[in-house]
Amino acid sequence: MNTDNTATLPASTMDTAREISRASDHGQDDKAALRLWLRLLPLTTLVEQELRSRLRQRFGTTLPQFDVMAELDRAGEPQTMSALSRRLLVSGGNVTGVVDRLERDGYVERQPLPSDRRVQLVALTAKGRSEFAAMAAAHEQWLGELFAGLPPDDLHTLHDLLGRAKAAVRNVVASALEPHGRS
């Protein structure tokens, strides 16, 4: 198994990562954010690829289908397509295609919103809830296996630090969207 943390990146990104790595060896720490991103990106890609593969092999499903089912399960009530799209950070067209496949397989159903029949609500069916419960349990187990090499204290520390990083990035994005922050 290749342990090079840039192995799944495109060649141009790998070259950049190597240059940054060499620069950091010379004490140049001004590229910390870029080095962090280049560390997170291949980790995320590696984990995501493995989860995609395992979901496909064991359940015959895709990661986007799992994500939609997870969001419906988390919400605990039917969701509009636009709410799913917003929460999953994907386009409405992408959500529609995924929901179409889930509906075809009997995992979700669409219902018109009583107050506006043009709006469709999406809900897990009994079959969908049952199948998602099995998927979620396997997903949690797989993640445990993938991160088994890290002690629990390290996992907690990483979780806290990444939560702070996410909040910091959200603050920058939110301030850039404010009227005075737009260029």
N, C-alpha and C positions, 0 to 999 in steps of 0.2 A: 504494500500500500504506500502510495506517495504521501509523504508528510509535508511537502512543500505547500505552505498555505496559499500560494498563488496559482496552484496547479489548474484550477478550474476557470481561471480568468483568460480573456482574450490575450494574444501575444503582446499587443501594444500596452495593455494594462499591466501585464507581467513585467514588461520592460520598465514601466514607470515605478512599479513596486520595488524592483531591484535597485533602481537609482535612489529611491527614497531610503531604502534599507542601507545602501552604502553611505548616503548623506548622514543618516542617523548614527552610523558607526563613527563618524567624524565629529560628533557632538552637536550637530545641527538639529535642534529640537523644535524648530519653528514649523515643521510639517506634521506635528502630532495629530491634527484632525485628519489629514489625508492618510497618514499611516494607520490610524484607527479604522477609517473607512475601508482601506485595503485589507485590513485584517478581518473586519466583519463581513465583507462581501463574499469572500470565498467560503467562510464558515456557514453563512446563511445558504449559499448555493449548494454546498455539500449536504447539509441537513435536509434542505428542501428536495434535492434530487433523491435522497434515500427514502424520504417519506412518500414521495410520488411513486417510486418503484414499489414500495411495500403496500401502499393502498391499492395500486393496480393489481399486484400479484394476489393479495389476500382477499380483497373485496371487489375487484373489478371496477373500481371507481377512480376518479381523478381528485387531485388536491383541491381544485376549485369547487368540485361538488361537495367534498368534505367541508370546505370552508363555508359554503352556503348553509349546509345542514347544521354546522356548528353555530352559526349566527342565529338561525331559527331556533335552535335548542336554547341558546343563551337568552334570547329575547323572551321565550316562554309564551309568546302569542304570535298570531299571524303578522307578517310584515309586508309593507308595500315593496314593490320592486325598487322604487327610488330609495327607500330606506336601506334596503340590502346593498344597493350599489354604493351609497354614501358610506355605510359602515365598513364595507369590504374594500373601499377605495378602488373600485373598478367601474368601467363604463356600464351604462344601462344595457347596452347591447350584449356585453359579456354576461351579465347576470341573466338576461333573458335566455341566452343559449344554454347556460348551465341549468336554469330552472326547467327549461323545456326537457332536457335529458332526465333530470330528476323526476319530473312529472311522468314522463314516458315509462320510467322504471318503477313507478308507484311509491316513490319516497316523499313526494310533496303533492299538494293540490293547490289549485288557484281558486279563489273565491272573490266575487265582486265586492267592493266596499259598499256597504248598504247606503251610505250617504252620497256616493258618487260611483255609479256602476262602471264608469270608464276606468277606474282605478282597481287594480287587481291586488288582492292580498295573497300571500304565499304562506302555507302552513305545512309542517311535517305531518304525514299520515302516521297511523299506528305502525305500519311497516317501516316507515322512515325513522320514527323514534327508536324502534327496536334495533334496526340496522345501525343507526348512528351511535347508539349506546355501545355496541360491539366495536365499532370503528374507534370511538373515543377512548375506550379502554386499551385497545391495541396501540393507538397513537401515543398515549401516555407511556405505555410500556416501552415502545420503541425509542421515545425521547430519553427515557431513563437509561436504556442500553447505550444510546449514542453518547450520552454525557457521563457514563459510569466512571470514566477515568478522572473525573473531577470530584474532589471531596465536597460534601454538602455545604461547608462554610464558604468555599469558593463559588459554588453555584448561587448562594444567597448574596454574596458580595457582588458578583456579576449582575445579578438581577437588579439589585439596588442601583448600581452604577449605570446600567443601561436604562433604567427608569428615569434617572436624573438626566441622562443624555437625551432621551426622548422628550422630556419636558423642556429642556433647553432649546432643542430644535423646533419644537412646536411654538415656543415663545418667539423665536426669530421669524418663523413663517407667519405667525399671526401678526406680528408688528409690520412685516413687509406688506401685508394685505390691507393694513389700515390706510385710510385716504392720504395721510401725510407721509406714509412710507412708500407710496407708489411713485415710480419715476415716469 
